[in-house]
Amino acid sequence: MDLGIKGRTAIVNAASKGLGRACAFSLAREGVRLTISARGEEALQATAAAIRAETGAEVTAVVADVGTEAGRAAVLAACPAPDILVNNCGGPKPGNFRDWTREDWIAAIDSNMLSAIELIKATIDPMIDRRFGRIVNITSSAVKAPIAILGLSNGARAGLTGFVAGIARQVAEHNVTINNLLPGVFDTDRVRGPLRAIAAQQGKTEDELLTAAFGQIPARRLGVPYEFGEACAFLCGAHAGFIVGQNVLMDGGQTNSTL
């Protein structure tokens, strides 16, 4: 399917690895001109080069932490009026809520709630003027089924979800959509790294832990970043204008809910 976005411009944040990288690749395959950001320069430049080599897309790489005002300014300087915005930011640390300080909460809210809201605020009016805009926020399946040790993430991402539910309905008439894409467990470094550490601690192999994890997922596998990227690209496409303010869950059926 031609998604009808060839020649459009997009910002994709936290795009050097994992799900952000997959989203950037999928948009590039559709002929979108990209500005990608991440905090680590080496991985970001490698991703930009790989996207250019595979797709021929125009890619601008910006080393920035979009959880900070300076980082957002750097990304917007490179692409001040994107047609497509993919908000993505690494999740805060897990733990026991009794141990978290006010500073921990503010850091989580800055990264996983306010960063997306500020980027939406900076880009949405030009989208309205052009009568085309697609905003996708990569959040978490924990928005639907909160995970106790991820309380910082649960709270910050739920705040973003509530904000999007209100604002998305205000801009839909202008062919500007805002939706959230909620990943479950995907085969990324973010998942594999802790898995290896846990396996070493428990004296088990990584494959043993994966087998146990599969038992919790009806699809009996981890998600593949490519399929996440393709779902993101569809939500960013010209044919997705009637999908408004939704929380699209991609977790292999792990969350058992009718909503």
VEXGU-210424 format. One record per residue (C-alpha): residue in one letter; x, y, z. Coordinates in steps of 0.02 Angstrom, whole numbers, plus 50000, padded with zeros to 5 digits. Layout:
<torlos>
+------+-------+-------+-------+
| rest |    px |    py |    pz |
+------+-------+-------+-------+
|    a |     X |     Y |     Z |
...
+------+-------+-------+-------+
</torlos>
This chain:
<torlos>
+------+-------+-------+-------+
| rest |    px |    py |    pz |
+------+-------+-------+-------+
|    m | 50000 | 50000 | 50000 |
|    d | 50061 | 50173 | 49956 |
|    l | 50033 | 50274 | 50115 |
|    g | 50025 | 50437 | 50019 |
|    i | 50162 | 50528 | 50116 |
|    k | 50306 | 50530 | 49991 |
|    g | 50394 | 50697 | 50003 |
|    r | 50326 | 50737 | 50177 |
|    t | 50443 | 50785 | 50319 |
|    a | 50454 | 50696 | 50486 |
|    i | 50538 | 50709 | 50654 |
|    v | 50571 | 50542 | 50739 |
|    n | 50646 | 50552 | 50913 |
|    a | 50750 | 50421 | 51004 |
|    a | 50778 | 50347 | 50832 |
|    s | 50953 | 50274 | 50844 |
|    k | 50897 | 50105 | 50910 |
|    g | 50748 | 49993 | 50940 |
|    l | 50571 | 50049 | 50903 |
|    g | 50615 | 50228 | 50857 |
|    r | 50741 | 50164 | 50730 |
|    a | 50610 | 50048 | 50656 |
|    c | 50487 | 50192 | 50639 |
|    a | 50617 | 50298 | 50551 |
|    f | 50657 | 50159 | 50428 |
|    s | 50474 | 50128 | 50388 |
|    l | 50441 | 50312 | 50355 |
|    a | 50597 | 50324 | 50248 |
|    r | 50536 | 50179 | 50141 |
|    e | 50381 | 50283 | 50106 |
|    g | 50487 | 50425 | 50038 |
|    v | 50478 | 50536 | 50191 |
|    r | 50619 | 50660 | 50226 |
|    l | 50681 | 50629 | 50402 |
|    t | 50754 | 50723 | 50548 |
|    i | 50804 | 50595 | 50679 |
|    s | 50868 | 50625 | 50854 |
|    a | 50951 | 50529 | 50995 |
|    r | 51071 | 50563 | 51135 |
|    g | 51213 | 50451 | 51073 |
|    e | 51302 | 50517 | 50919 |
|    e | 51387 | 50357 | 50860 |
|    a | 51229 | 50251 | 50854 |
|    l | 51128 | 50395 | 50782 |
|    q | 51248 | 50427 | 50639 |
|    a | 51257 | 50241 | 50603 |
|    t | 51067 | 50233 | 50592 |
|    a | 51060 | 50385 | 50479 |
|    a | 51189 | 50308 | 50363 |
|    a | 51096 | 50141 | 50360 |
|    i | 50931 | 50227 | 50317 |
|    r | 51012 | 50325 | 50176 |
|    a | 51096 | 50169 | 50108 |
|    e | 50939 | 50062 | 50109 |
|    t | 50807 | 50189 | 50057 |
|    g | 50895 | 50337 | 49979 |
|    a | 50797 | 50450 | 50095 |
|    e | 50857 | 50621 | 50150 |
|    v | 50906 | 50606 | 50334 |
|    t | 50964 | 50741 | 50454 |
|    a | 51035 | 50675 | 50618 |
|    v | 51027 | 50785 | 50773 |
|    v | 51114 | 50733 | 50933 |
|    a | 50993 | 50791 | 51066 |
|    d | 50899 | 50742 | 51223 |
|    v | 50720 | 50794 | 51185 |
|    g | 50681 | 50780 | 51370 |
|    t | 50769 | 50949 | 51386 |
|    e | 50722 | 51119 | 51316 |
|    a | 50890 | 51134 | 51229 |
|    g | 50870 | 50965 | 51149 |
|    r | 50698 | 51005 | 51081 |
|    a | 50761 | 51171 | 51015 |
|    a | 50900 | 51084 | 50920 |
|    v | 50779 | 50962 | 50837 |
|    l | 50656 | 51100 | 50792 |
|    a | 50797 | 51207 | 50721 |
|    a | 50833 | 51065 | 50599 |
|    c | 50649 | 51037 | 50557 |
|    p | 50538 | 51178 | 50621 |
|    a | 50376 | 51127 | 50535 |
|    p | 50364 | 50939 | 50509 |
|    d | 50214 | 50855 | 50430 |
|    i | 50242 | 50705 | 50544 |
|    l | 50301 | 50698 | 50724 |
|    v | 50347 | 50536 | 50811 |
|    n | 50373 | 50568 | 50996 |
|    n | 50483 | 50441 | 51083 |
|    c | 50589 | 50449 | 51239 |
|    g | 50670 | 50316 | 51346 |
|    g | 50572 | 50260 | 51499 |
|    p | 50622 | 50307 | 51677 |
|    k | 50701 | 50186 | 51799 |
|    p | 50599 | 50047 | 51880 |
|    g | 50588 | 50027 | 52068 |
|    n | 50486 | 50047 | 52226 |
|    f | 50382 | 50206 | 52235 |
|    r | 50437 | 50231 | 52415 |
|    d | 50613 | 50265 | 52354 |
|    w | 50570 | 50396 | 52223 |
|    t | 50601 | 50578 | 52261 |
|    r | 50516 | 50732 | 52190 |
|    e | 50666 | 50750 | 52074 |
|    d | 50637 | 50574 | 52007 |
|    w | 50455 | 50617 | 51970 |
|    i | 50498 | 50781 | 51886 |
|    a | 50629 | 50695 | 51777 |
|    a | 50503 | 50562 | 51724 |
|    i | 50369 | 50690 | 51685 |
|    d | 50492 | 50799 | 51588 |
|    s | 50548 | 50651 | 51480 |
|    n | 50389 | 50552 | 51456 |
|    m | 50252 | 50682 | 51463 |
|    l | 50307 | 50863 | 51445 |
|    s | 50434 | 50831 | 51306 |
|    a | 50298 | 50764 | 51192 |
|    i | 50175 | 50902 | 51241 |
|    e | 50304 | 51038 | 51205 |
|    l | 50345 | 50964 | 51034 |
|    i | 50160 | 50949 | 50993 |
|    k | 50135 | 51131 | 51044 |
|    a | 50281 | 51186 | 50935 |
|    t | 50225 | 51095 | 50777 |
|    i | 50036 | 51077 | 50776 |
|    d | 49982 | 51249 | 50713 |
|    p | 50082 | 51237 | 50550 |
|    m | 50004 | 51064 | 50526 |
|    i | 49832 | 51142 | 50547 |
|    d | 49875 | 51278 | 50422 |
|    r | 49931 | 51148 | 50293 |
|    r | 49781 | 51038 | 50331 |
|    f | 49892 | 50887 | 50358 |
|    g | 49977 | 50824 | 50514 |
|    r | 50013 | 50658 | 50594 |
|    i | 50076 | 50642 | 50773 |
|    v | 50115 | 50473 | 50849 |
|    n | 50172 | 50456 | 51029 |
|    i | 50263 | 50296 | 51073 |
|    t | 50209 | 50259 | 51250 |
|    s | 50189 | 50086 | 51330 |
|    s | 50068 | 49943 | 51355 |
|    a | 50083 | 49990 | 51540 |
|    v | 49963 | 50133 | 51502 |
|    k | 49829 | 49999 | 51482 |
|    a | 49894 | 49878 | 51612 |
|    p | 50008 | 49968 | 51736 |
|    i | 50163 | 49877 | 51797 |
|    a | 50200 | 49906 | 51981 |
|    i | 50388 | 49929 | 51968 |
|    l | 50365 | 50053 | 51823 |
|    g | 50266 | 50178 | 51925 |
|    l | 50364 | 50328 | 51860 |
|    s | 50325 | 50276 | 51682 |
|    n | 50145 | 50231 | 51723 |
|    g | 50112 | 50403 | 51794 |
|    a | 50202 | 50509 | 51665 |
|    r | 50136 | 50414 | 51514 |
|    a | 49959 | 50411 | 51583 |
|    g | 49970 | 50601 | 51597 |
|    l | 50019 | 50613 | 51413 |
|    t | 49877 | 50494 | 51368 |
|    g | 49751 | 50605 | 51454 |
|    f | 49818 | 50760 | 51369 |
|    v | 49810 | 50678 | 51197 |
|    a | 49632 | 50619 | 51226 |
|    g | 49577 | 50798 | 51243 |
|    i | 49682 | 50888 | 51113 |
|    a | 49662 | 50758 | 50975 |
|    r | 49476 | 50795 | 50960 |
|    q | 49510 | 50981 | 50940 |
|    v | 49620 | 50965 | 50786 |
|    a | 49546 | 50817 | 50692 |
|    e | 49437 | 50929 | 50582 |
|    h | 49597 | 51001 | 50508 |
|    n | 49660 | 50830 | 50452 |
|    v | 49782 | 50827 | 50597 |
|    t | 49780 | 50667 | 50698 |
|    i | 49863 | 50623 | 50863 |
|    n | 49872 | 50442 | 50919 |
|    n | 49974 | 50338 | 51040 |
|    l | 50061 | 50176 | 50994 |
|    l | 50082 | 50061 | 51145 |
|    p | 50218 | 49928 | 51132 |
|    g | 50223 | 49770 | 51235 |
|    v | 50382 | 49664 | 51238 |
|    f | 50483 | 49687 | 51079 |
|    d | 50648 | 49611 | 51028 |
|    t | 50758 | 49763 | 51060 |
|    d | 50919 | 49800 | 51154 |
|    r | 50812 | 49880 | 51289 |
|    v | 50732 | 49710 | 51322 |
|    r | 50880 | 49598 | 51285 |
|    g | 51002 | 49692 | 51397 |
|    p | 50907 | 49670 | 51561 |
|    l | 50861 | 49493 | 51508 |
|    r | 51045 | 49445 | 51498 |
|    a | 51078 | 49523 | 51669 |
|    i | 50932 | 49430 | 51748 |
|    a | 50987 | 49267 | 51667 |
|    a | 51161 | 49287 | 51740 |
|    q | 51091 | 49325 | 51913 |
|    q | 50975 | 49174 | 51910 |
|    g | 51099 | 49054 | 51833 |
|    k | 50987 | 49028 | 51682 |
|    t | 51009 | 49052 | 51497 |
|    e | 50932 | 49193 | 51398 |
|    d | 50833 | 49065 | 51299 |
|    e | 50757 | 48993 | 51459 |
|    l | 50697 | 49165 | 51512 |
|    l | 50629 | 49198 | 51337 |
|    t | 50531 | 49036 | 51342 |
|    a | 50454 | 49088 | 51507 |
|    a | 50413 | 49259 | 51436 |
|    f | 50330 | 49183 | 51283 |
|    g | 50211 | 49091 | 51397 |
|    q | 50138 | 49259 | 51449 |
|    i | 50111 | 49317 | 51270 |
|    p | 49970 | 49236 | 51169 |
|    a | 50068 | 49263 | 51007 |
|    r | 50206 | 49157 | 51087 |
|    r | 50346 | 49271 | 51028 |
|    l | 50422 | 49441 | 51054 |
|    g | 50368 | 49584 | 50944 |
|    v | 50477 | 49624 | 50793 |
|    p | 50530 | 49806 | 50779 |
|    y | 50493 | 49805 | 50591 |
|    e | 50308 | 49772 | 50620 |
|    f | 50301 | 49911 | 50749 |
|    g | 50380 | 50030 | 50625 |
|    e | 50255 | 49983 | 50491 |
|    a | 50110 | 50013 | 50609 |
|    c | 50181 | 50184 | 50652 |
|    a | 50201 | 50227 | 50468 |
|    f | 50020 | 50179 | 50434 |
|    l | 49959 | 50294 | 50574 |
|    c | 50065 | 50430 | 50493 |
|    g | 49992 | 50397 | 50321 |
|    a | 49866 | 50491 | 50219 |
|    h | 49738 | 50350 | 50239 |
|    a | 49735 | 50358 | 50430 |
|    g | 49643 | 50522 | 50448 |
|    f | 49492 | 50443 | 50532 |
|    i | 49596 | 50367 | 50673 |
|    v | 49591 | 50500 | 50807 |
|    g | 49650 | 50499 | 50988 |
|    q | 49673 | 50311 | 50997 |
|    n | 49788 | 50203 | 51103 |
|    v | 49843 | 50068 | 50982 |
|    l | 49907 | 49919 | 51081 |
|    m | 50041 | 49807 | 51006 |
|    d | 50082 | 49672 | 51133 |
|    g | 50040 | 49505 | 51051 |
|    g | 49879 | 49495 | 51151 |
|    q | 49963 | 49502 | 51322 |
|    t | 49843 | 49633 | 51389 |
|    n | 49674 | 49551 | 51412 |
|    s | 49548 | 49691 | 51391 |
|    t | 49395 | 49735 | 51289 |
|    l | 49445 | 49920 | 51283 |
+------+-------+-------+-------+
</torlos>
